[in-house]
Amino acid sequence: MTENELKAISGLIAGMQLAIVHLANITADNNGLSREDVASSFETTAELVPKEANNQAVMQLVLRQIASGMRSPVVGAEYDALISRLLH
């Protein structure tokens, strides 16, 4: 795999994580859930990934990064407006 291919794959994964954070925030906001509760749910899910699952540590890392993204001070009205502009 070339360095450019690796960068492209890393960018796609990061973009997907950002999209999941965005969708989780919208889902929480539109359903009267706290973002903290949803973030905690991602962390709980991480703990439930079985040890025998392929790439358990990576899956747990991704789930924890999504939870962290939801708690980020960048997340909020300004962030949602930025994503909205990028999507339209």
N, C-alpha and C positions, 0 to 999 in steps of 0.2 A: 504494500500500500504506500502510495506517495504521501508526502507531507501535505500537499493540496487536498488530496482525498480525505485525509485524516481531519484537516481543518474543516472541510465541508461537512463531514459527518458530525463533528463536534458542534458546529454551528446549527445543524438541523436538530440535534438533541437539545441544545440550549434553547432554541426557538420553541420546541415542543414543550419544554418545562415552563417557559414563560407563558405560552398559550394555556397550559393547564392551570397555572396560578391565576391568570386572568379569568378563565371560565369558573374556577372555584370561587373567586371573589364575587363574580356576578351572581352565581348560584346562591351564595350565602346572602348577599344583599337583597336579592329578589324573593327570598324565602324566609326572611326574618331570622336568619341564623347569624351567630357572631362569626366573624372571620377566624377568631381564635379557636372556636369549637371545631371548625372545619380543618384548620391547621393541625390541631391535636388529633383529629381523626386520621389524617395522613400519617402522623407519627405512630399512632396505634396500629394502623395497617402495616407499617414497616416492621413493627415488633412481631406481627403475626405471620410474616413470610417464613415458611418452614426452612429449617437448616439444610434440608436435602434439596431444596430448590436450586436449580442452576442459577448462578450469578446472584445468590441471595444478598451478598454485601452490596452489590451495585444497585439492586432494586431498592434496598433499604436506604442507600445514600440518596437516590433520586427522590424517594418519598419524603425524606427529611429536608432535602433542598426545596421541594415544593412548599412544605410547611414553613420553612425559613423565608421563602419568597413572599408568602402571605403575610408574614409578620414584619417584613421590611418597611422602614419608614417611607420608602419610595412608593409603596403601594398606597393608593388612595385616590381621591378625585382627580388629581393631576395625572397620575399614572393611567387611570381609566380613560381620561380624555386623550392622552397620547396614543394608547392602543386603539381607540376609536378612530383617530385620525389616520393611523397606519393601516387600518383595515378598510378604510373607505376612500 
